[in-house]
Amino acid sequence: MLLCLFAHSQKHENRMLHTEAETKVVVIQIRPVQSALPFSFPSGDLIQESHQGTRLYSAGNTDGKLHGNWQSWYANGLLCDSGRLIKNIPEGEWKYWDEHGQLIAIRHYSAVKFHQVLEEMHRYNPKRSFYILSLLYQQNRSGALQYLDVSYSFPGSKTASDYATLRELVLSNIFGQSYKPVFEQCLQDGLYMNYFADGSIKDSGDYKDGLRHGPWIHMKGAALYRQQGAYQNGLKVKEWKIYDRNNKLLELIFYNKSGQESWRKKMNRLED
């Protein structure tokens, strides 16, 4: 008699089938796929809705997916967000403003690379791998997939399943306390910026193939300390500097190639 046992490994998150007769293990990976939005859209190639006599949003639609230019507006007629999607996945520049017209966030995405990364995750070959994310997926499935989730690009975002309709999602952006873009998944590639309400920069840097890469600036804390350094494939590397609001150097921190802090030095300063 062939006895089949099912075991779940949290580390690899794979389904494993073990047959005692053959003492053989077969590993079946669940393929990472694009998530579908949980609500339907009005019919037509161009979908538009209004709210209390003012335009609410405008979007392209193909085969029941958001495709083409996207825009939504506040009740005062100012833009809330704008960008472009290719079948529910953002492509190129995406912008988000507050109700006073102040730019809050800029993101850049690649829909092409999003699908390439998913495919490479599924058919991973170390000799023919082009993306770090596909390697990370082999080591930590859930950890790698988080980089493709909208909550990574816009922390604090709800999921589309929290809304019954596209209209409800947009109204929540306009009258709510947080922002949720109309997509569920994305791959960041290019400029990333956040702004404070006064227009000053909060975060600034670039993404490459879904991970932070190159010079970055972070503003931290109520005192607006500035952290400045570089990332490589999503990890802090080499020298990072911390400055106060008067641009005086407070600390030096050095990170190794693994992104681990090697040492730090606080700078001695005389009182002004």
GIWOUR-V31324 format. One record per residue. N is the residue number from 0. RES is the residue in one small letter. PSI is psi in radians with two decimals (* if undefined). OMEGA is omega in radians with two decimals (none if undefined). BURIAL is 1 if it has 24 or more other ideal C-beta (glycine too) atoms within 12 Angstrom, else 0. Layout:
n=N res=RES psi=PSI omega=OMEGA burial=BURIAL
n=N res=RES psi=PSI omega=OMEGA burial=BURIAL
//
This chain:
n=0 res=m psi=2.41 omega=-3.13 burial=0
n=1 res=l psi=2.11 omega=-3.13 burial=0
n=2 res=l psi=2.14 omega=-3.12 burial=0
n=3 res=c psi=2.24 omega=3.13 burial=0
n=4 res=l psi=2.42 omega=3.09 burial=0
n=5 res=f psi=2.17 omega=-3.14 burial=0
n=6 res=a psi=2.52 omega=3.13 burial=0
n=7 res=h psi=2.21 omega=3.12 burial=0
n=8 res=s psi=2.00 omega=3.14 burial=0
n=9 res=q psi=-0.56 omega=-3.11 burial=0
n=10 res=k psi=-0.79 omega=-3.09 burial=0
n=11 res=h psi=-0.32 omega=3.14 burial=0
n=12 res=e psi=0.79 omega=3.13 burial=0
n=13 res=n psi=2.74 omega=2.98 burial=0
n=14 res=r psi=2.30 omega=-3.09 burial=0
n=15 res=m psi=2.29 omega=3.10 burial=0
n=16 res=l psi=2.13 omega=-3.07 burial=0
n=17 res=h psi=2.15 omega=3.10 burial=0
n=18 res=t psi=2.10 omega=-3.10 burial=0
n=19 res=e psi=-0.60 omega=-3.07 burial=0
n=20 res=a psi=-0.64 omega=-3.09 burial=0
n=21 res=e psi=-0.09 omega=-3.05 burial=0
n=22 res=t psi=0.90 omega=-3.04 burial=0
n=23 res=k psi=2.39 omega=-3.14 burial=0
n=24 res=v psi=2.21 omega=3.08 burial=0
n=25 res=v psi=2.17 omega=-3.12 burial=0
n=26 res=v psi=2.16 omega=3.14 burial=0
n=27 res=i psi=2.00 omega=3.13 burial=0
n=28 res=q psi=2.41 omega=3.04 burial=0
n=29 res=i psi=2.16 omega=-3.02 burial=0
n=30 res=r psi=2.30 omega=3.03 burial=0
n=31 res=p psi=2.27 omega=-3.05 burial=1
n=32 res=v psi=2.87 omega=3.05 burial=0
n=33 res=q psi=2.32 omega=3.13 burial=1
n=34 res=s psi=2.48 omega=3.08 burial=0
n=35 res=a psi=2.55 omega=3.04 burial=0
n=36 res=l psi=2.45 omega=-2.97 burial=1
n=37 res=p psi=0.11 omega=3.12 burial=0
n=38 res=f psi=2.74 omega=-3.13 burial=1
n=39 res=s psi=2.89 omega=-3.12 burial=0
n=40 res=f psi=2.76 omega=3.00 burial=1
n=41 res=p psi=2.67 omega=-3.11 burial=0
n=42 res=s psi=2.76 omega=3.10 burial=0
n=43 res=g psi=2.67 omega=3.13 burial=0
n=44 res=d psi=-0.51 omega=3.09 burial=0
n=45 res=l psi=2.07 omega=-3.13 burial=0
n=46 res=i psi=2.34 omega=-3.12 burial=1
n=47 res=q psi=2.54 omega=3.05 burial=1
n=48 res=e psi=2.72 omega=3.11 burial=1
n=49 res=s psi=2.88 omega=3.09 burial=0
n=50 res=h psi=2.04 omega=3.14 burial=0
n=51 res=q psi=0.78 omega=3.03 burial=0
n=52 res=g psi=-0.05 omega=3.11 burial=0
n=53 res=t psi=2.62 omega=-3.12 burial=0
n=54 res=r psi=2.48 omega=-3.07 burial=1
n=55 res=l psi=-0.91 omega=3.10 burial=1
n=56 res=y psi=2.83 omega=3.07 burial=1
n=57 res=s psi=2.35 omega=-3.08 burial=1
n=58 res=a psi=2.67 omega=2.99 burial=1
n=59 res=g psi=2.68 omega=-3.09 burial=1
n=60 res=n psi=2.24 omega=3.04 burial=1
n=61 res=t psi=2.23 omega=3.14 burial=0
n=62 res=d psi=0.62 omega=3.10 burial=0
n=63 res=g psi=0.33 omega=3.11 burial=0
n=64 res=k psi=2.58 omega=3.08 burial=1
n=65 res=l psi=2.16 omega=-3.03 burial=1
n=66 res=h psi=2.06 omega=-3.10 burial=1
n=67 res=g psi=-2.78 omega=-3.07 burial=1
n=68 res=n psi=2.49 omega=3.09 burial=1
n=69 res=w psi=2.40 omega=3.00 burial=1
n=70 res=q psi=2.52 omega=2.97 burial=1
n=71 res=s psi=2.73 omega=-3.00 burial=1
n=72 res=w psi=2.61 omega=2.97 burial=1
n=73 res=y psi=2.94 omega=-3.12 burial=1
n=74 res=a psi=-0.41 omega=3.13 burial=0
n=75 res=n psi=0.05 omega=3.09 burial=0
n=76 res=g psi=-0.11 omega=3.12 burial=0
n=77 res=l psi=2.62 omega=3.14 burial=0
n=78 res=l psi=2.45 omega=2.99 burial=1
n=79 res=c psi=-0.88 omega=3.07 burial=1
n=80 res=d psi=2.81 omega=3.11 burial=1
n=81 res=s psi=2.66 omega=3.12 burial=1
n=82 res=g psi=-2.86 omega=-3.13 burial=1
n=83 res=r psi=2.51 omega=3.13 burial=1
n=84 res=l psi=2.61 omega=2.99 burial=1
n=85 res=i psi=1.75 omega=-3.13 burial=1
n=86 res=k psi=1.04 omega=3.04 burial=1
n=87 res=n psi=-0.09 omega=-3.13 burial=1
n=88 res=i psi=2.22 omega=-3.11 burial=1
n=89 res=p psi=2.55 omega=-3.13 burial=1
n=90 res=e psi=2.20 omega=3.11 burial=1
n=91 res=g psi=-2.63 omega=-3.02 burial=1
n=92 res=e psi=2.39 omega=3.06 burial=1
n=93 res=w psi=2.32 omega=-3.12 burial=1
n=94 res=k psi=2.59 omega=3.11 burial=1
n=95 res=y psi=2.28 omega=-3.13 burial=1
n=96 res=w psi=2.79 omega=2.98 burial=1
n=97 res=d psi=3.10 omega=-3.03 burial=1
n=98 res=e psi=-0.18 omega=3.11 burial=0
n=99 res=h psi=0.03 omega=3.12 burial=0
n=100 res=g psi=0.11 omega=3.12 burial=0
n=101 res=q psi=2.22 omega=3.10 burial=0
n=102 res=l psi=2.22 omega=-3.09 burial=1
n=103 res=i psi=-0.65 omega=-3.06 burial=1
n=104 res=a psi=2.51 omega=2.99 burial=1
n=105 res=i psi=2.32 omega=3.06 burial=1
n=106 res=r psi=2.69 omega=2.99 burial=1
n=107 res=h psi=2.39 omega=-3.05 burial=1
n=108 res=y psi=2.83 omega=3.02 burial=1
n=109 res=s psi=1.95 omega=3.09 burial=1
n=110 res=a psi=-0.61 omega=3.14 burial=1
n=111 res=v psi=-0.86 omega=-3.13 burial=0
n=112 res=k psi=-0.55 omega=3.09 burial=1
n=113 res=f psi=-0.87 omega=-3.12 burial=1
n=114 res=h psi=-0.60 omega=3.10 burial=1
n=115 res=q psi=-0.71 omega=3.11 burial=1
n=116 res=v psi=-0.78 omega=3.10 burial=1
n=117 res=l psi=-0.76 omega=-3.13 burial=1
n=118 res=e psi=-0.71 omega=-3.13 burial=1
n=119 res=e psi=-0.58 omega=3.04 burial=1
n=120 res=m psi=-0.73 omega=-3.09 burial=1
n=121 res=h psi=-0.68 omega=-3.08 burial=0
n=122 res=r psi=0.93 omega=-3.03 burial=0
n=123 res=y psi=2.28 omega=3.05 burial=1
n=124 res=n psi=1.98 omega=-3.06 burial=0
n=125 res=p psi=-0.40 omega=3.14 burial=0
n=126 res=k psi=-0.21 omega=-3.11 burial=0
n=127 res=r psi=0.69 omega=-3.13 burial=0
n=128 res=s psi=2.31 omega=-3.10 burial=0
n=129 res=f psi=-0.25 omega=-3.02 burial=0
n=130 res=y psi=2.33 omega=3.10 burial=1
n=131 res=i psi=-0.60 omega=-3.12 burial=1
n=132 res=l psi=-0.59 omega=3.12 burial=1
n=133 res=s psi=-0.58 omega=3.05 burial=1
n=134 res=l psi=-0.77 omega=3.11 burial=1
n=135 res=l psi=-0.58 omega=3.13 burial=1
n=136 res=y psi=-0.60 omega=3.12 burial=1
n=137 res=q psi=-0.47 omega=-3.10 burial=1
n=138 res=q psi=-0.61 omega=-3.08 burial=0
n=139 res=n psi=1.68 omega=-3.02 burial=0
n=140 res=r psi=-0.97 omega=-3.08 burial=1
n=141 res=s psi=-0.62 omega=3.13 burial=0
n=142 res=g psi=-0.67 omega=3.13 burial=0
n=143 res=a psi=-0.69 omega=-3.09 burial=1
n=144 res=l psi=-0.40 omega=3.13 burial=1
n=145 res=q psi=-0.47 omega=3.12 burial=0
n=146 res=y psi=-0.29 omega=3.14 burial=1
n=147 res=l psi=0.06 omega=-3.09 burial=1
n=148 res=d psi=2.56 omega=-3.12 burial=1
n=149 res=v psi=-0.50 omega=-3.12 burial=1
n=150 res=s psi=-0.32 omega=3.04 burial=1
n=151 res=y psi=-0.70 omega=3.14 burial=1
n=152 res=s psi=-0.68 omega=3.08 burial=1
n=153 res=f psi=1.49 omega=-3.11 burial=1
n=154 res=p psi=2.42 omega=-3.13 burial=0
n=155 res=g psi=-0.08 omega=3.14 burial=0
n=156 res=s psi=2.45 omega=2.99 burial=1
n=157 res=k psi=3.03 omega=3.05 burial=1
n=158 res=t psi=2.75 omega=-3.14 burial=0
n=159 res=a psi=-0.45 omega=-3.13 burial=1
n=160 res=s psi=-0.21 omega=3.08 burial=0
n=161 res=d psi=-0.11 omega=-3.10 burial=0
n=162 res=y psi=2.48 omega=-3.12 burial=0
n=163 res=a psi=-0.53 omega=-3.10 burial=0
n=164 res=t psi=2.89 omega=3.05 burial=0
n=165 res=l psi=-0.65 omega=3.12 burial=1
n=166 res=r psi=-0.77 omega=-3.14 burial=1
n=167 res=e psi=-0.68 omega=3.11 burial=1
n=168 res=l psi=-0.81 omega=-3.11 burial=1
n=169 res=v psi=-0.72 omega=3.11 burial=1
n=170 res=l psi=-0.62 omega=3.10 burial=1
n=171 res=s psi=-0.66 omega=3.08 burial=1
n=172 res=n psi=-0.67 omega=-3.04 burial=1
n=173 res=i psi=-0.67 omega=-3.06 burial=1
n=174 res=f psi=-0.08 omega=-3.07 burial=0
n=175 res=g psi=-2.99 omega=-3.10 burial=0
n=176 res=q psi=-0.26 omega=-3.10 burial=0
n=177 res=s psi=2.94 omega=-3.10 burial=0
n=178 res=y psi=2.34 omega=3.08 burial=1
n=179 res=k psi=1.92 omega=3.09 burial=1
n=180 res=p psi=2.91 omega=-3.01 burial=1
n=181 res=v psi=-0.09 omega=3.12 burial=1
n=182 res=f psi=2.81 omega=-3.13 burial=1
n=183 res=e psi=-0.49 omega=-3.11 burial=1
n=184 res=q psi=2.75 omega=-3.10 burial=1
n=185 res=c psi=2.92 omega=2.98 burial=1
n=186 res=l psi=2.03 omega=-3.11 burial=1
n=187 res=q psi=2.35 omega=-3.09 burial=1
n=188 res=d psi=1.75 omega=-3.10 burial=1
n=189 res=g psi=-2.78 omega=-3.02 burial=1
n=190 res=l psi=2.40 omega=3.08 burial=1
n=191 res=y psi=2.18 omega=3.13 burial=1
n=192 res=m psi=2.45 omega=2.97 burial=1
n=193 res=n psi=2.57 omega=-3.13 burial=1
n=194 res=y psi=2.61 omega=2.95 burial=0
n=195 res=f psi=2.95 omega=-3.10 burial=0
n=196 res=a psi=-0.41 omega=3.13 burial=0
n=197 res=d psi=0.05 omega=3.10 burial=0
n=198 res=g psi=-0.11 omega=3.11 burial=0
n=199 res=s psi=2.70 omega=-3.06 burial=0
n=200 res=i psi=2.33 omega=3.10 burial=1
n=201 res=k psi=-0.80 omega=3.09 burial=1
n=202 res=d psi=2.53 omega=3.13 burial=1
n=203 res=s psi=2.31 omega=3.09 burial=1
n=204 res=g psi=-2.94 omega=-3.14 burial=1
n=205 res=d psi=2.65 omega=2.98 burial=1
n=206 res=y psi=2.56 omega=3.04 burial=1
n=207 res=k psi=2.03 omega=3.12 burial=1
n=208 res=d psi=0.64 omega=3.05 burial=1
n=209 res=g psi=-0.07 omega=-3.09 burial=1
n=210 res=l psi=2.62 omega=3.08 burial=1
n=211 res=r psi=2.39 omega=-3.07 burial=1
n=212 res=h psi=2.24 omega=3.12 burial=1
n=213 res=g psi=-2.94 omega=-3.08 burial=0
n=214 res=p psi=2.44 omega=3.10 burial=0
n=215 res=w psi=2.71 omega=3.03 burial=1
n=216 res=i psi=2.29 omega=3.04 burial=1
n=217 res=h psi=2.33 omega=3.00 burial=1
n=218 res=m psi=2.22 omega=-3.01 burial=1
n=219 res=k psi=2.40 omega=2.95 burial=0
n=220 res=g psi=2.93 omega=-3.13 burial=0
n=221 res=a psi=-0.49 omega=3.14 burial=0
n=222 res=a psi=-0.02 omega=3.11 burial=0
n=223 res=l psi=0.80 omega=3.00 burial=0
n=224 res=y psi=2.50 omega=-3.12 burial=0
n=225 res=r psi=2.21 omega=3.02 burial=1
n=226 res=q psi=2.31 omega=-3.07 burial=1
n=227 res=q psi=2.25 omega=3.14 burial=1
n=228 res=g psi=-2.69 omega=-3.08 burial=1
n=229 res=a psi=2.64 omega=3.02 burial=1
n=230 res=y psi=2.66 omega=2.98 burial=1
n=231 res=q psi=2.01 omega=-3.11 burial=1
n=232 res=n psi=0.74 omega=3.06 burial=1
n=233 res=g psi=-0.07 omega=-3.09 burial=1
n=234 res=l psi=2.46 omega=3.01 burial=0
n=235 res=k psi=2.36 omega=-3.12 burial=1
n=236 res=v psi=2.70 omega=3.05 burial=1
n=237 res=k psi=-2.46 omega=-2.97 burial=0
n=238 res=e psi=2.25 omega=3.00 burial=0
n=239 res=w psi=2.49 omega=-3.12 burial=1
n=240 res=k psi=2.51 omega=3.08 burial=1
n=241 res=i psi=2.19 omega=-3.14 burial=1
n=242 res=y psi=2.70 omega=3.03 burial=1
n=243 res=d psi=-3.10 omega=-3.06 burial=0
n=244 res=r psi=-0.31 omega=3.11 burial=0
n=245 res=n psi=0.21 omega=3.10 burial=0
n=246 res=n psi=0.47 omega=3.07 burial=0
n=247 res=k psi=2.35 omega=-3.08 burial=0
n=248 res=l psi=2.21 omega=-3.14 burial=0
n=249 res=l psi=-0.74 omega=-3.08 burial=1
n=250 res=e psi=2.66 omega=2.94 burial=1
n=251 res=l psi=2.32 omega=3.10 burial=0
n=252 res=i psi=2.37 omega=-3.14 burial=1
n=253 res=f psi=2.30 omega=3.14 burial=0
n=254 res=y psi=2.47 omega=3.10 burial=1
n=255 res=n psi=-3.06 omega=-3.08 burial=0
n=256 res=k psi=-0.34 omega=3.13 burial=0
n=257 res=s psi=0.05 omega=3.13 burial=0
n=258 res=g psi=0.19 omega=3.14 burial=0
n=259 res=q psi=2.47 omega=3.12 burial=0
n=260 res=e psi=2.19 omega=3.14 burial=0
n=261 res=s psi=-0.77 omega=3.09 burial=0
n=262 res=w psi=2.83 omega=3.05 burial=0
n=263 res=r psi=2.68 omega=-3.13 burial=0
n=264 res=k psi=2.19 omega=3.03 burial=0
n=265 res=k psi=2.38 omega=-3.10 burial=0
n=266 res=m psi=2.28 omega=3.09 burial=0
n=267 res=n psi=2.23 omega=-3.11 burial=0
n=268 res=r psi=2.42 omega=3.03 burial=0
n=269 res=l psi=2.55 omega=3.12 burial=0
n=270 res=e psi=2.43 omega=3.11 burial=0
n=271 res=d psi=* omega=none burial=0
//
